[in-house]
Amino acid sequence: MAKFPPEQVVFNKPKVELHVHLDGAIRVQTILDVAKRRGIHLPSKTAEDMKQKIILHKPGTLTSFLEKFKEYMPVIAGDREAIKRVAFEFVEDKAKEGVVYVEVRYSPHLLANTKVDPIQWNQKEGDLSPDEVVRLVNEGLSEGERAFNIKARSILCCMRHMPNWSMDVVELCKKYRHDGVVAIDLAGDESLNCKAYPDHRRAYEEAVRCGIHRTVHAGEVGPATVVREAVEVLKAERIGHGYSTLEDHTLYKQLLDQNMHFETCPVSSKFTGACNSDFGEHPIIKFMQDKANYSLNTDDPLIFNSTLQLDYNVAHKYMGFTESEFKRLNIRSAESSFLPEKEKEELLSRLYEAYGMIQSTAF
C-alpha cells in the first residue's frame, strides 16, 4: 500500500480544479446501488470490499490503472439515471473539498456504452447516444451547481484509439458550448499519434475554426514529442500532465514563455508510473521553482482512493509547497480556465477576496 501523509487541511481556502475524470470520480456506494437496481452481479457486496477491488494499492503502470475501470464502468455506462446521479454527486463531493470551480471531463461515447468492433473500429448501436449522455451530465452538473454553490463545467474527450469518434466529439462541443461544455480533450495511449490517426487532427482543426477551447493529455507517460505535437499540431491551449516536457529544454522554455498551463496530478502520477515514485523528484517541483503556469488536480480519485486535499498534502509535505504557492497556482488555474471572460473575472475576484489579496499581476 502506498504511504501518504495523513489527510489534514493544509490549504482551507477556495480551490480550482481543471483535470478530473467523471468516470474516475464515482462514489463506490453509487456503483453498488446502480448494480442492484439494474440486476448486475458484482463480486463484492459491501462498499468497503468493492472499494478494495477498484483502488490501486501500489504504484503500477498506466495499463494497470486503466484495467480498474472494467471493475465498475459496465454498471454505470448506458444508464440514464446513473449518469445524471454521478454528475450531481460529483459536484457535491467537489464542493465538500473546497472547490469553487471545476472542469470535469469524460468521453460521451464510453459513458453511452457505445459498442465497438475492435477489428474494424466501427461504432455499433449502444444503450444511449453520446448526445444524450452530454445532456444528462449537463443536467446533473447544473443541479449540483444550484445545490452546492459551486460552478462546474465539462470537457468532452476524444479517445486516441477511437479516431472515428473525434468528429462526433467536436460537434457535441459545438452544440453544447453554451450549455456547460467548455472544451475538447484527447486522452488515451500516447503512442497513437495524430499522423497515424488524422481524424484527431481534423477534429481539433474544427475546434480551432469554431473557437472551441482545447486541452490534450500529453507527456504523462509519453515523450516530449507528444507534447510538441499537442501544441504545434493540435493547437492545445493546456496540457494534461505534461511531465516529460522537461526532457526537451527548448520546448519547455518555449512553453514557459507562452504561459502554457500544465494540468498536473501528483498522486495520480505516482500510481500510473508517470513519474518517479519519490515525490521529492517530481517534475512539479521544477514547475514550482520556475513559476510555471500549472494546477493541482486529482485525475481519478476513485481509483487512487484520494481527494484533492491529499494532492495538496503531498505537495506540501514532499515538495515544499507553501500557502503562497497554493494561492498562486489557484490564481493561475482560474486564469487558465475555459470560462468566458466575464465569468473568469468573477471567479478571480472570488479567489482574490478569499485569499485576502489585492488583484494584481504580480504573479
SULQUIPE-V715498 format. One record per residue. N is the residue number from 1. RES is the residue in one small letter. PSI is psi in degrees with one decimal (none if undefined). Layout:
N | RES | PSI
N | RES | PSI
This chain:
1 | m | 131.0
2 | a | 138.2
3 | k | 132.1
4 | f | 159.3
5 | p | 153.1
6 | p | 148.1
7 | e | 99.3
8 | q | 156.8
9 | v | 108.4
10 | v | -12.0
11 | f | 97.5
12 | n | 24.9
13 | k | 166.1
14 | p | 141.5
15 | k | 159.3
16 | v | 134.6
17 | e | 128.7
18 | l | -10.0
19 | h | 92.4
20 | v | 136.3
21 | h | 128.7
22 | l | -43.7
23 | d | -4.7
24 | g | 14.9
25 | a | 36.9
26 | i | 143.6
27 | r | 138.0
28 | v | -40.9
29 | q | -34.8
30 | t | -40.3
31 | i | -45.3
32 | l | -43.4
33 | d | -45.5
34 | v | -39.1
35 | a | -41.8
36 | k | -45.4
37 | r | -37.2
38 | r | -4.3
39 | g | 31.6
40 | i | 126.3
41 | h | 132.0
42 | l | 149.6
43 | p | -14.9
44 | s | 143.9
45 | k | -20.3
46 | t | 158.1
47 | a | -39.5
48 | e | -42.7
49 | d | -41.4
50 | m | -39.7
51 | k | -42.1
52 | q | -28.1
53 | k | -33.4
54 | i | -42.8
55 | i | 152.5
56 | l | 125.1
57 | h | -17.0
58 | k | 159.3
59 | p | 140.4
60 | g | -128.6
61 | t | 169.6
62 | l | -33.6
63 | t | -45.6
64 | s | -33.0
65 | f | -48.5
66 | l | -27.7
67 | e | -27.5
68 | k | -27.7
69 | f | -27.1
70 | k | -18.9
71 | e | -26.9
72 | y | -18.0
73 | m | -32.9
74 | p | -21.2
75 | v | -41.0
76 | i | -42.9
77 | a | 136.0
78 | g | 0.8
79 | d | 116.3
80 | r | -51.3
81 | e | -41.7
82 | a | -43.0
83 | i | -45.1
84 | k | -41.0
85 | r | -45.1
86 | v | -42.2
87 | a | -43.5
88 | f | -47.1
89 | e | -32.9
90 | f | -45.8
91 | v | -41.5
92 | e | -43.9
93 | d | -40.6
94 | k | -38.0
95 | a | -39.5
96 | k | -24.7
97 | e | 1.2
98 | g | 15.4
99 | v | 129.7
100 | v | -17.7
101 | y | 132.2
102 | v | 141.7
103 | e | 115.1
104 | v | 138.8
105 | r | 155.9
106 | y | 161.9
107 | s | 115.2
108 | p | -34.5
109 | h | -39.5
110 | l | -40.1
111 | l | -23.7
112 | a | -10.7
113 | n | 38.6
114 | t | 130.0
115 | k | 138.8
116 | v | 133.1
117 | d | 111.4
118 | p | -17.3
119 | i | -51.8
120 | q | -14.9
121 | w | 34.0
122 | n | 129.8
123 | q | 131.6
124 | k | 169.5
125 | e | 129.3
126 | g | -171.4
127 | d | -30.7
128 | l | 159.7
129 | s | 149.8
130 | p | -34.5
131 | d | -44.3
132 | e | -35.1
133 | v | -46.8
134 | v | -42.8
135 | r | -43.1
136 | l | -42.9
137 | v | -43.4
138 | n | -41.7
139 | e | -44.4
140 | g | -42.9
141 | l | -42.7
142 | s | -43.2
143 | e | -37.2
144 | g | -39.3
145 | e | -48.3
146 | r | -34.2
147 | a | -30.5
148 | f | 11.1
149 | n | 51.8
150 | i | 150.3
151 | k | 127.9
152 | a | 131.6
153 | r | 165.4
154 | s | 156.1
155 | i | 131.8
156 | l | 131.6
157 | c | 129.3
158 | c | 154.0
159 | m | 128.8
160 | r | -34.0
161 | h | -3.9
162 | m | 68.8
163 | p | -26.2
164 | n | -4.0
165 | w | -19.7
166 | s | -40.3
167 | m | -33.3
168 | d | -43.1
169 | v | -45.9
170 | v | -33.4
171 | e | -37.1
172 | l | -36.2
173 | c | -41.9
174 | k | -43.1
175 | k | -39.4
176 | y | 19.9
177 | r | -21.6
178 | h | 15.6
179 | d | 41.7
180 | g | -21.4
181 | v | 126.8
182 | v | -9.6
183 | a | 170.4
184 | i | 150.1
185 | d | 160.4
186 | l | 120.1
187 | a | 166.2
188 | g | -162.7
189 | d | 112.6
190 | e | -11.3
191 | s | -13.4
192 | l | 91.9
193 | n | 170.0
194 | c | -14.6
195 | k | -39.3
196 | a | -26.4
197 | y | 78.7
198 | p | -13.9
199 | d | -34.0
200 | h | -44.5
201 | r | -42.6
202 | r | -39.4
203 | a | -40.9
204 | y | -32.6
205 | e | -38.7
206 | e | -37.6
207 | a | -43.8
208 | v | -46.1
209 | r | -36.3
210 | c | 1.6
211 | g | 25.8
212 | i | 130.3
213 | h | 154.9
214 | r | 129.4
215 | t | 158.3
216 | v | 131.9
217 | h | 119.5
218 | a | 142.3
219 | g | 20.9
220 | e | -62.9
221 | v | -9.3
222 | g | 168.0
223 | p | 174.9
224 | a | -24.2
225 | t | -29.5
226 | v | -35.9
227 | v | -43.6
228 | r | -42.7
229 | e | -41.8
230 | a | -40.9
231 | v | -46.9
232 | e | -35.2
233 | v | -47.0
234 | l | -6.7
235 | k | 43.9
236 | a | 138.9
237 | e | -21.1
238 | r | 156.1
239 | i | 126.2
240 | g | 113.7
241 | h | -89.6
242 | g | 16.6
243 | y | -38.8
244 | s | -5.4
245 | t | -33.0
246 | l | -16.2
247 | e | -21.4
248 | d | 97.4
249 | h | -36.3
250 | t | -45.2
251 | l | -43.2
252 | y | -45.8
253 | k | -40.2
254 | q | -44.2
255 | l | -32.8
256 | l | -45.5
257 | d | -32.7
258 | q | -3.8
259 | n | 35.0
260 | m | 137.5
261 | h | 131.5
262 | f | 123.4
263 | e | 91.0
264 | t | 151.1
265 | c | 87.0
266 | p | -54.1
267 | v | -43.5
268 | s | -45.5
269 | s | -25.7
270 | k | -47.1
271 | f | -31.0
272 | t | -4.8
273 | g | 16.6
274 | a | -29.4
275 | c | 168.4
276 | n | 133.5
277 | s | -12.6
278 | d | 108.5
279 | f | -23.9
280 | g | -11.0
281 | e | 14.4
282 | h | 141.8
283 | p | -25.7
284 | i | -29.3
285 | i | -41.2
286 | k | -41.2
287 | f | -44.1
288 | m | -46.8
289 | q | -34.0
290 | d | 5.9
291 | k | 40.8
292 | a | 167.9
293 | n | 109.4
294 | y | 165.8
295 | s | 163.4
296 | l | 131.7
297 | n | 162.0
298 | t | -26.7
299 | d | -78.3
300 | d | 75.0
301 | p | -28.0
302 | l | -49.2
303 | i | -28.3
304 | f | 0.5
305 | n | 49.2
306 | s | 172.8
307 | t | 169.7
308 | l | -33.1
309 | q | -33.6
310 | l | -41.5
311 | d | -39.4
312 | y | -39.7
313 | n | -44.8
314 | v | -45.9
315 | a | -36.9
316 | h | -49.2
317 | k | -42.3
318 | y | -17.8
319 | m | -2.9
320 | g | 21.8
321 | f | 139.5
322 | t | 169.3
323 | e | -36.6
324 | s | -41.7
325 | e | -37.6
326 | f | -41.0
327 | k | -45.7
328 | r | -46.8
329 | l | -30.4
330 | n | -35.9
331 | i | -44.6
332 | r | -38.9
333 | s | -44.4
334 | a | -42.6
335 | e | -31.6
336 | s | 1.3
337 | s | 164.3
338 | f | 23.2
339 | l | 153.0
340 | p | 155.7
341 | e | -42.0
342 | k | -45.2
343 | e | -33.7
344 | k | -42.7
345 | e | -38.2
346 | e | -41.2
347 | l | -45.6
348 | l | -40.7
349 | s | -40.1
350 | r | -41.3
351 | l | -46.8
352 | y | -40.7
353 | e | -44.7
354 | a | -30.7
355 | y | -2.4
356 | g | 37.7
357 | m | 150.7
358 | i | 130.2
359 | q | 129.4
360 | s | 162.5
361 | t | 17.8
362 | a | -22.9
363 | f | none
